[in-house]
Amino acid sequence: MTTKLTTSMAALAGVGLVAASLALAAPASAYDGKTTLNAGNGTVGVNQVLTATYVSYDATTSCDDEPGVVSFDFQLGNGNDLGTIAGTCTPVSNGSFTPVATWTATMNWTPTTSGSVTLVVNALEQLMGGSPTVGSTSRRVNIAAAQPSGAPSKPQNLKVTGVSTNAVSLNWSAPSSSGGSPVSGYTVKWTGPTSGQLTVQATNANVGTLSAGSTYTFSVSAANAQGWSDWVSVTQNTANAPTPPPVQQQTLSGPLWAGGGPKVISGQWRSFSNTSNLDTNAGREAQLSAINRSSTIKSVSFRYDGDNAQVIAVLKPGARKGSFTLRAFSPALPGFTAMSMTRVIKVVR
């Protein structure tokens, strides 16, 4: 009986030793906890803070009882390594008998390219006889292109679209970059014999009140809420003023009196010229009028009798004589100045 009991106890002891030996030799398994990565969408050139955590499935009340420090290796999905950061352990009770040890690390990352990017983090812990990777996770984020800042770039393709003697029309394209805010308008300035500036909303302008046949430099700048762009310029001559046609004096033969000098009898028609004598070298017939009439003249009238021009002057009752000035006049015509010819006419009873 005693021998059997001793043998049984020895066998049990041997089994215990084998089990203990197997437990000591068993490698620690990978992914012995939960790994998370906190990362959001971002913008090229703007720093982001990546936060990784590893929560152990089997931890004691003290982080010092962990087999080793948990580090976090941050990578991009294309294989580029961002660096490895040692985590900080914090024991946190999970409400059960065994608390949970949480390791945390942060990484500063500044994206350099836009688009969809995969971020990968591996939790690493040097375990006896096992893999150093105890957890892994990834997150896909969208990285926007860098936002420009400051004033807009200068307008593009400035050109002259019309020229006259006193105006120039301009046209241009919007800047390739509006800067940190939308383009609010454009300033157009010009220098030459005269200078000035104006503000427009559209990408064109008509600059007037310029001097004919003159050289002007026109410049355009774009504006937004943050400032003005560099100026872009073009030089243009205004058109020359047209040369006026040569001007010459109108001439005519003048009145030609029939049957004596320039004297008329009151109340009688008197021929004094013909139409050929009243035609000017500008191809126009002179107009006839009576001016500077004396106070004894009641009326003076003109008419044409065939090709002859006639005049009748009437004295006032009781008047014996009087006078008036016969005026032959042709107004200015293209290429000709005005013409006027006068002659004093006597009126008698």
C-alpha distance (Angstrom), angle and dihedral (degrees) to the residues before:
residue distance angle dihedral
M1 . . .
T2 3.78 . .
T3 3.78 91.1 .
K4 3.80 93.4 52.8
L5 3.83 92.4 48.6
T6 3.77 91.5 49.8
T7 3.77 91.1 49.4
S8 3.79 92.4 49.4
M9 3.79 93.3 50.1
A10 3.79 90.6 48.8
A11 3.77 90.1 51.9
L12 3.77 91.9 50.1
A13 3.78 90.8 48.0
G14 3.77 89.6 51.4
V15 3.80 91.4 52.0
G16 3.83 89.8 50.4
L17 3.78 91.2 51.0
V18 3.78 91.6 49.8
A19 3.82 91.6 49.0
A20 3.78 92.3 48.6
S21 3.78 89.9 49.0
L22 3.78 91.7 50.2
A23 3.83 91.4 49.1
L24 3.78 91.6 51.8
A25 3.78 92.8 47.7
A26 3.82 97.1 45.2
P27 3.80 111.1 108.4
A28 3.79 118.1 -120.6
S29 3.79 107.9 -105.7
A30 3.80 123.8 -120.5
Y31 3.81 121.7 -114.3
D32 3.80 93.5 34.8
G33 3.80 91.3 160.3
K34 3.79 146.8 17.4
T35 3.83 120.0 -77.5
T36 3.83 122.3 -161.9
L37 3.80 134.1 -179.0
N38 3.78 124.5 -155.4
A39 3.85 111.2 -157.0
G40 3.80 132.3 140.1
N41 3.78 138.0 -164.0
G42 3.78 114.6 -72.6
T43 3.78 148.8 174.7
V44 3.79 131.7 -103.0
G45 3.80 110.3 -95.6
V46 3.82 94.7 15.4
N47 3.83 117.5 111.8
Q48 3.79 118.7 -119.4
V49 3.80 129.1 -166.7
L50 3.81 114.2 -135.3
T51 3.81 114.9 -159.5
A52 3.82 121.5 -161.8
T53 3.80 126.1 -173.5
Y54 3.78 133.9 -172.7
V55 3.80 120.4 -164.2
S56 3.80 113.4 -164.4
Y57 3.80 117.5 -135.9
D58 3.81 90.6 -148.7
A59 3.78 116.2 36.3
T60 3.75 136.2 143.6
T61 3.78 129.2 -134.4
S62 3.80 90.2 -91.3
C63 3.81 124.0 60.3
D64 3.79 86.3 -148.7
D65 3.79 88.3 71.5
E66 3.81 91.2 64.8
P67 3.80 113.3 110.8
G68 3.80 91.2 -119.2
V69 3.80 145.7 -25.3
V70 3.81 114.5 -66.0
S71 3.79 112.8 -131.8
F72 3.78 128.1 -172.3
D73 3.79 123.9 -135.9
F74 3.83 111.0 -156.8
Q75 3.80 117.7 -157.2
L76 3.78 141.6 165.1
G77 3.77 118.8 -119.1
N78 3.81 90.1 -111.5
G79 3.80 90.0 63.7
N80 3.80 99.1 -99.8
D81 3.80 109.1 142.6
L82 3.80 115.6 -134.7
G83 3.81 94.8 -172.1
T84 3.81 143.5 -88.8
I85 3.81 122.4 -90.7
A86 3.81 125.5 -168.2
G87 3.79 111.6 -124.0
T88 3.76 129.2 -127.1
C89 3.80 115.8 -128.2
T90 3.79 124.1 -139.8
P91 3.83 122.7 179.3
V92 3.77 109.1 -133.9
S93 3.78 123.8 -178.5
N94 3.76 114.0 -124.5
G95 3.78 92.8 -162.0
S96 3.80 94.4 -101.0
F97 3.76 131.7 93.2
T98 3.81 93.1 -85.6
P99 3.79 117.6 56.7
V100 3.79 122.4 -142.0
A101 3.82 125.3 -116.9
T102 3.84 112.7 -142.1
W103 3.81 121.7 -162.0
T104 3.80 119.3 -159.9
A105 3.81 135.5 -175.8
T106 3.80 135.1 169.1
M107 3.81 130.3 -149.4
N108 3.82 127.6 -165.1
W109 3.81 110.8 -136.9
T110 3.81 128.3 -179.3
P111 3.83 111.7 -165.6
T112 3.80 115.0 -134.2
T113 3.81 100.5 -173.2
S114 3.79 133.2 42.8
G115 3.79 127.2 -126.3
S116 3.79 136.9 62.0
V117 3.82 111.8 -26.6
T118 3.82 130.4 -173.5
L119 3.80 116.3 -143.7
V120 3.83 117.8 -159.8
V121 3.80 128.2 -167.8
N122 3.83 126.5 -173.4
A123 3.82 121.3 -163.4
L124 3.81 108.4 -141.2
E125 3.83 128.5 -163.8
Q126 3.78 124.7 164.0
L127 3.82 102.6 -122.6
M128 3.76 123.2 -174.9
G129 3.76 109.9 -100.9
G130 3.83 94.0 -10.4
S131 3.81 144.3 88.2
P132 3.83 116.6 -69.6
T133 3.79 90.2 -136.5
V134 3.78 109.3 90.6
G135 3.80 97.8 165.0
S136 3.80 143.0 3.9
T137 3.80 137.4 -171.9
S138 3.80 140.1 163.2
R139 3.77 138.4 -155.7
R140 3.82 131.6 -162.9
V141 3.80 117.6 -140.8
N142 3.80 135.6 175.5
I143 3.80 119.2 -123.9
A144 3.80 116.5 -157.8
A145 3.80 123.9 -147.3
A146 3.78 115.9 -93.8
Q147 3.77 113.9 -83.8
P148 3.82 113.3 -124.1
S149 3.78 118.9 -126.4
G150 3.77 137.2 -161.7
A151 3.81 130.3 26.4
P152 3.81 121.9 -11.9
S153 3.78 123.4 -96.7
K154 3.81 117.1 -100.1
P155 3.83 121.8 -77.5
Q156 3.81 116.6 -92.2
N157 3.81 136.4 -130.6
L158 3.82 98.5 11.9
K159 3.81 108.9 -172.4
V160 3.80 142.2 159.1
T161 3.81 113.9 -109.0
G162 3.82 100.9 175.9
V163 3.80 140.4 17.7
S164 3.80 132.9 -169.6
T165 3.79 134.7 159.6
N166 3.81 92.9 -83.3
A167 3.84 107.1 14.9
V168 3.80 141.7 54.6
S169 3.83 125.7 -164.2
L170 3.82 119.1 -146.3
N171 3.80 134.3 -166.1
W172 3.82 132.3 -176.3
S173 3.82 142.7 163.0
A174 3.81 127.9 -109.9
P175 3.83 118.5 -94.2
S176 3.80 117.5 -85.5
S177 3.82 87.6 -123.0
S178 3.79 125.8 32.6
G179 3.80 90.6 -159.2
G180 3.78 121.1 -141.2
S181 3.81 95.0 -22.1
P182 3.83 138.9 18.9
V183 3.82 120.0 -71.3
S184 3.81 107.7 -97.7
G185 3.82 99.8 -170.5
Y186 3.79 148.2 -50.8
T187 3.80 135.1 -96.0
V188 3.80 117.6 -144.8
K189 3.82 118.8 -165.0
W190 3.80 132.1 175.7
T191 3.78 136.8 -166.1
G192 3.81 130.8 -165.3
P193 3.79 132.9 92.2
T194 3.82 83.4 -19.8
S195 3.81 129.5 21.4
G196 3.79 139.6 -162.6
Q197 3.78 145.4 127.9
L198 3.79 141.4 -128.0
T199 3.82 137.4 -170.2
V200 3.80 123.3 -128.3
Q201 3.81 136.1 176.4
A202 3.82 97.3 -150.8
T203 3.80 127.4 68.0
N204 3.82 94.1 -106.8
A205 3.79 138.7 60.9
N206 3.79 141.0 -177.4
V207 3.80 113.9 -141.2
G208 3.81 113.3 -159.5
T209 3.82 140.0 174.6
L210 3.82 91.4 60.8
S211 3.79 127.4 148.4
A212 3.80 118.2 -101.9
G213 3.81 118.8 -110.9
S214 3.82 93.0 12.0
T215 3.82 136.1 129.1
Y216 3.81 117.6 -118.3
T217 3.81 133.6 179.4
F218 3.82 114.7 -144.9
S219 3.83 121.0 -162.1
V220 3.82 131.1 -172.9
S221 3.83 130.2 -163.6
A222 3.83 129.6 -176.6
A223 3.80 122.3 -136.8
N224 3.79 137.5 -158.8
A225 3.80 133.7 168.0
Q226 3.81 90.6 -78.3
G227 3.80 101.4 50.2
W228 3.81 149.8 -72.5
S229 3.78 129.7 -50.8
D230 3.79 125.4 -128.4
W231 3.81 114.7 -80.1
V232 3.79 123.8 -102.2
S233 3.83 117.0 -158.9
V234 3.80 143.9 -165.2
T235 3.84 130.4 -174.3
Q236 3.81 122.7 -139.3
N237 3.81 137.9 170.1
T238 3.77 118.4 -135.3
A239 3.80 117.2 -128.5
N240 3.79 120.0 -88.8
A241 3.79 117.0 -106.5
P242 3.84 112.0 -105.3
T243 3.79 114.9 -98.5
P244 3.82 109.1 -112.0
P245 3.79 115.6 -123.2
P246 3.79 116.1 -101.2
V247 3.79 112.7 -83.1
Q248 3.82 121.3 -140.0
Q249 3.77 134.2 176.5
Q250 3.77 119.0 -98.8
T251 3.76 113.9 -123.3
L252 3.81 135.8 -170.3
S253 3.78 137.5 177.9
G254 3.78 91.9 -112.8
P255 3.81 130.6 -140.5
L256 3.78 115.6 -30.7
W257 3.81 115.2 -158.8
A258 3.76 120.0 -141.0
G259 3.83 117.2 -143.0
G260 3.78 102.8 2.7
G261 3.79 142.5 -18.4
P262 3.81 131.6 -40.5
K263 3.81 97.8 -64.8
V264 3.82 125.5 117.9
I265 3.81 132.2 -169.3
S266 3.78 114.6 -123.8
G267 3.79 112.2 -99.0
Q268 3.83 96.6 10.9
W269 3.84 128.0 107.1
R270 3.76 113.2 -120.9
S271 3.81 126.7 -167.1
F272 3.78 112.0 -135.7
S273 3.78 107.4 161.9
N274 3.80 146.8 -5.1
T275 3.80 131.8 -122.1
S276 3.80 94.3 -98.3
N277 3.80 89.9 57.9
L278 3.83 89.4 53.1
D279 3.85 96.7 48.1
T280 3.82 113.8 104.4
N281 3.80 126.5 -144.8
A282 3.85 86.3 -108.1
G283 3.78 88.9 67.3
R284 3.78 95.8 -107.4
E285 3.80 131.6 116.0
A286 3.77 117.7 -121.0
Q287 3.78 120.2 -112.9
L288 3.85 117.4 -123.1
S289 3.80 127.4 -140.5
A290 3.79 140.7 155.4
I291 3.82 116.8 -125.2
N292 3.79 135.7 169.1
R293 3.81 92.3 32.6
S294 3.78 116.5 -176.7
S295 3.79 119.3 -118.6
T296 3.80 90.5 -105.9
I297 3.80 93.4 62.2
K298 3.81 113.4 98.4
S299 3.84 98.1 -176.3
V300 3.82 144.9 -17.2
S301 3.83 124.2 -157.3
F302 3.81 136.5 177.1
R303 3.80 133.2 -151.7
Y304 3.80 142.2 162.4
D305 3.78 120.0 -116.9
G306 3.78 102.6 -169.3
D307 3.79 106.3 -56.8
N308 3.79 93.2 -17.7
A309 3.78 126.9 93.8
Q310 3.81 115.0 -140.5
V311 3.78 136.0 -168.7
I312 3.83 132.6 -161.2
A313 3.79 122.9 -165.9
V314 3.83 124.3 -173.6
L315 3.79 124.3 -158.3
K316 3.74 120.7 -143.6
P317 3.82 116.3 -103.0
G318 3.80 111.0 -76.3
A319 3.82 94.0 15.1
R320 3.78 116.1 125.1
K321 3.78 100.0 -167.4
G322 3.79 144.3 -2.0
S323 3.81 143.1 161.9
F324 3.84 143.8 -137.9
T325 3.80 136.8 -178.2
L326 3.78 118.0 -110.3
R327 3.82 109.3 -144.0
A328 3.80 123.7 -164.0
F329 3.83 108.9 -167.0
S330 3.84 136.8 177.5
P331 3.85 118.7 -177.8
A332 3.81 122.9 -132.6
L333 3.80 117.0 -74.0
P334 3.84 130.4 -170.6
G335 3.78 105.0 -66.6
F336 3.83 93.7 6.0
T337 3.77 134.4 85.3
A338 3.80 122.7 -136.0
M339 3.80 119.6 -83.4
S340 3.78 130.5 -148.5
M341 3.83 129.8 175.9
T342 3.82 125.9 178.9
R343 3.81 138.0 -170.5
V344 3.80 130.1 179.5
I345 3.84 113.7 -122.1
K346 3.84 123.7 -159.5
V347 3.82 121.0 -142.8
V348 3.83 121.0 -157.3
R349 3.80 138.9 170.5
